[in-house]
Amino acid sequence: MGISKQLSIGCGTYFEAHQFIKLHGLFKLFLLPVLLNILLFSLMMWLGITWASSAANALYQWMAIDTADWNTFNWVKDIIYWTLAIVLNLMVLVVYLATFRYLMLILIAPILAYVSEKTEALATGKSYPFNFIQLLKDALRGMTLAARNGILELLLTILLLLLGFIPVIGWIAPLLLFAVQSYFYGFSMMDYYYERQRFTSAESRVVLFENKWVAIGNGSIFNGVLYALTILTATLPVVLAFLAKVLFVVPIVFISILPIYSAVAGTLAAIKIQSKTTEHGNQTR
């Protein structure tokens, strides 16, 4: 499949997921992820913002900006301070989002494994007898994969952040960073399906790399919404201080239910890939 076709499947199934969830009444599966992620998101957001502010102040003092004699150039001091604060906050935001994403996937892996299995059963009629041990194995594989992908993605994220300071190359670094993060997230969501087909981790990696744009399409929807809602949440106390305590919860709820949509969409996408592969195999015989 070409890039456009793969992206179409990756993004398109995400939108199909809402109708699927609505049709089969899967909204009840949102409750636990919402509760867990409100706690996780709030804690990590507080830690991230606190660290970024402290680091900016420490650098500001280390550079002795306050003690320097700026005469009529006090405005330069303000520019330096806010530049440091913005750069550090952006770096914290990128690393924080990558870390939060995988901590979240590890925490709710059993739920996502169940959602993926339920989706396949409803979409194809292929049911799997409930097996608690197998569910735990699927969840463990999902947690292990999330941890592995999280470490690899974090290393690539740091590398791309460093490349961002290089002229010309730095212009495409943000796009590469977004694509990398989307790929690994979509990979995690689609792998639940391949685990049930008894693909080894290596086999799953091969199939998903061949269909990497499907994974990127799936992950890009989640990442786009995650970035937008995180920035909104971070700026609410400044923009709408009087409503911040109430509105702070709203983006977190959206972020919390997104993995359920991703798991449904990832499973639907994997089913389509498998279907097209089977059709192609039959045509070539």
RASULNOR-V20217 format. One record per residue. N is the residue number from 1. RES is the residue in one small letter. SS is DSSP state (a for helix, b for strand, c for the rest). OMEGA is omega in degrees with one decimal (* if undefined). Layout:
n | res | ss | omega
N | RES | SS | OMEGA
N | RES | SS | OMEGA
//
This chain:
n | res | ss | omega
1 | m | c | 178.2
2 | g | c | -177.9
3 | i | a | -177.6
4 | s | a | 179.6
5 | k | a | 179.3
6 | q | a | 178.5
7 | l | a | 178.7
8 | s | a | 178.4
9 | i | a | -177.5
10 | g | a | -180.0
11 | c | a | -175.7
12 | g | a | -179.3
13 | t | a | 177.1
14 | y | a | 179.7
15 | f | a | 174.5
16 | e | a | -176.1
17 | a | a | -178.8
18 | h | a | 178.4
19 | q | a | 179.6
20 | f | a | 179.6
21 | i | a | 179.7
22 | k | a | -177.4
23 | l | a | -174.1
24 | h | c | 175.0
25 | g | c | -177.8
26 | l | c | -176.7
27 | f | a | -179.3
28 | k | a | -179.7
29 | l | a | -178.1
30 | f | a | -167.3
31 | l | a | -176.4
32 | l | a | 176.8
33 | p | a | 179.6
34 | v | a | -178.5
35 | l | a | -179.4
36 | l | a | -174.7
37 | n | a | 174.2
38 | i | a | 178.7
39 | l | a | -177.4
40 | l | a | -177.5
41 | f | a | -178.7
42 | s | a | -179.1
43 | l | a | -176.3
44 | m | a | 178.6
45 | m | a | 179.7
46 | w | a | 179.7
47 | l | a | -178.2
48 | g | a | -178.8
49 | i | a | 179.3
50 | t | a | -179.2
51 | w | a | -177.7
52 | a | a | -179.9
53 | s | a | 179.7
54 | s | a | -180.0
55 | a | a | 179.3
56 | a | a | 179.0
57 | n | a | 179.9
58 | a | a | 178.4
59 | l | a | -179.6
60 | y | a | -179.8
61 | q | a | -179.4
62 | w | a | 179.4
63 | m | c | 177.1
64 | a | c | -177.6
65 | i | c | -177.9
66 | d | c | -175.2
67 | t | c | -179.5
68 | a | c | 178.9
69 | d | c | -174.9
70 | w | c | -178.3
71 | n | c | -177.6
72 | t | c | -176.0
73 | f | c | 179.1
74 | n | a | -179.5
75 | w | a | 177.4
76 | v | a | 178.6
77 | k | a | 179.2
78 | d | a | 179.3
79 | i | a | 179.9
80 | i | a | -178.2
81 | y | a | -176.9
82 | w | a | 175.3
83 | t | a | 177.1
84 | l | a | -178.0
85 | a | a | -177.5
86 | i | a | -179.2
87 | v | a | -179.7
88 | l | a | 178.9
89 | n | a | 178.6
90 | l | a | 178.9
91 | m | a | 177.6
92 | v | a | -178.8
93 | l | a | -178.1
94 | v | a | -179.6
95 | v | a | 179.6
96 | y | a | -178.4
97 | l | a | 178.2
98 | a | a | -179.4
99 | t | a | -178.7
100 | f | a | -177.0
101 | r | a | -175.7
102 | y | a | 172.5
103 | l | a | 178.1
104 | m | a | -178.9
105 | l | a | 178.7
106 | i | a | -178.2
107 | l | a | -174.0
108 | i | c | 179.9
109 | a | a | 178.9
110 | p | a | 179.3
111 | i | a | -179.1
112 | l | a | 177.2
113 | a | a | 179.4
114 | y | a | -179.9
115 | v | a | 179.6
116 | s | a | 179.5
117 | e | a | 179.3
118 | k | a | 180.0
119 | t | a | 179.9
120 | e | a | -179.4
121 | a | a | -178.5
122 | l | a | -176.3
123 | a | a | -173.9
124 | t | a | -176.1
125 | g | c | 179.0
126 | k | c | -177.1
127 | s | c | 177.6
128 | y | c | 177.4
129 | p | c | -177.1
130 | f | c | 179.4
131 | n | c | -174.8
132 | f | a | -179.7
133 | i | a | -179.9
134 | q | a | 178.1
135 | l | a | 177.9
136 | l | a | 178.1
137 | k | a | 178.3
138 | d | a | -179.6
139 | a | a | 179.7
140 | l | a | 177.4
141 | r | a | 178.5
142 | g | a | 179.1
143 | m | a | 179.3
144 | t | a | 179.6
145 | l | a | 179.2
146 | a | a | 179.1
147 | a | a | 179.7
148 | r | a | 179.7
149 | n | a | -179.6
150 | g | a | 179.6
151 | i | a | -179.6
152 | l | a | 180.0
153 | e | a | 179.8
154 | l | a | 178.1
155 | l | a | 178.6
156 | l | a | 178.3
157 | t | a | 178.6
158 | i | a | 179.0
159 | l | a | -178.8
160 | l | a | 175.8
161 | l | a | 177.7
162 | l | a | 178.3
163 | l | a | -179.8
164 | g | c | -180.0
165 | f | c | -180.0
166 | i | c | 179.8
167 | p | c | 179.5
168 | v | c | 178.9
169 | i | a | -179.1
170 | g | a | -179.6
171 | w | a | -178.2
172 | i | a | -179.0
173 | a | a | 179.2
174 | p | a | 179.1
175 | l | a | 178.1
176 | l | a | 179.4
177 | l | a | 179.5
178 | f | a | 179.8
179 | a | a | 179.9
180 | v | a | -179.5
181 | q | a | 179.6
182 | s | a | -179.7
183 | y | a | -176.9
184 | f | a | 178.1
185 | y | a | 178.1
186 | g | a | 175.5
187 | f | a | -178.0
188 | s | a | -177.2
189 | m | a | -176.6
190 | m | a | -176.0
191 | d | a | 178.3
192 | y | a | 179.1
193 | y | a | -176.9
194 | y | a | 174.6
195 | e | a | 179.9
196 | r | a | 175.7
197 | q | c | 178.6
198 | r | c | 171.0
199 | f | c | 171.8
200 | t | c | 178.4
201 | s | a | 179.9
202 | a | a | 179.5
203 | e | a | 178.6
204 | s | a | 179.3
205 | r | a | -180.0
206 | v | a | -178.8
207 | v | a | -176.6
208 | l | a | 175.9
209 | f | a | 176.5
210 | e | a | -179.9
211 | n | c | -173.1
212 | k | a | -178.4
213 | w | a | 172.3
214 | v | a | 178.3
215 | a | a | 179.1
216 | i | a | 178.0
217 | g | a | 178.4
218 | n | a | -177.0
219 | g | a | -176.5
220 | s | a | 177.8
221 | i | a | 179.6
222 | f | a | -176.9
223 | n | a | 179.5
224 | g | a | 178.9
225 | v | a | -179.1
226 | l | a | 179.0
227 | y | a | -177.6
228 | a | a | -177.9
229 | l | a | 178.3
230 | t | a | 177.8
231 | i | a | 177.9
232 | l | a | -179.7
233 | t | a | -178.1
234 | a | a | -177.1
235 | t | a | -179.5
236 | l | a | -179.1
237 | p | a | 179.7
238 | v | a | -174.6
239 | v | a | -176.3
240 | l | c | -173.6
241 | a | a | -175.6
242 | f | a | 178.2
243 | l | a | -171.1
244 | a | a | -176.0
245 | k | a | 179.6
246 | v | a | -174.2
247 | l | a | -179.8
248 | f | a | -175.8
249 | v | a | -172.8
250 | v | a | 177.8
251 | p | a | -178.9
252 | i | a | 178.3
253 | v | a | 178.8
254 | f | a | 179.5
255 | i | a | -176.9
256 | s | a | -178.0
257 | i | a | -178.8
258 | l | a | 179.4
259 | p | a | 177.3
260 | i | a | 176.6
261 | y | a | -178.9
262 | s | a | -179.5
263 | a | a | 177.4
264 | v | a | -178.9
265 | a | a | 179.7
266 | g | a | 178.6
267 | t | a | 177.6
268 | l | a | 178.8
269 | a | a | 179.7
270 | a | a | 178.0
271 | i | a | 179.5
272 | k | a | 178.1
273 | i | a | -179.8
274 | q | a | 179.9
275 | s | a | -179.8
276 | k | a | 178.2
277 | t | a | 179.3
278 | t | a | 179.2
279 | e | a | -180.0
280 | h | a | 179.0
281 | g | a | 179.2
282 | n | a | -178.3
283 | q | a | -176.8
284 | t | a | 178.8
285 | r | c | *
//
